Amino acid sequence: MVSGDDLFEFAKAVNSRADFARFVEYLNADYRGRRDEWENKSLESFLSGLGGFAQDMGGFYRNMGESIDVELITWRMAAQMLLAAKIYRN
C-alpha cells in the first residue's frame, strides 16, 4: 500500500483511469492511517482545499517547471488535485 510521501510519487505516475482509481484507494488508506498528518481532516475543509488548489494549480505547475495547460485535465492532474487538497489552504 502506498502512503505518505510515496503518494506524491505515485500521483506523478497516474496515467489512466485504473491508476487514478488505485490512487484514490491509497489516498483513502492514507487518510485512515495517517489522519493526524492531514491539514484538511473534514470533508468541508478538504473540498475547500480542492477548490483553492484548482484555482491556483497553474502556479503549482509553473513552480514545478512544467508547462501544462490546466484547462485540459488529465488523470495525473486529477490525482495531484486530490493529494493537494489534503493540505492546501485557501
Buried (B, 14 or more C-beta within 10 A) or exposed (E): EBBEEEBEEBBEEBEEEEBBEBBBEBBEBBBEEEEEEBEBEEEEBBEBBBBBBBEEBEEBBEEEEEEBEBEEEBBBBBBBBBBBBBEBEE
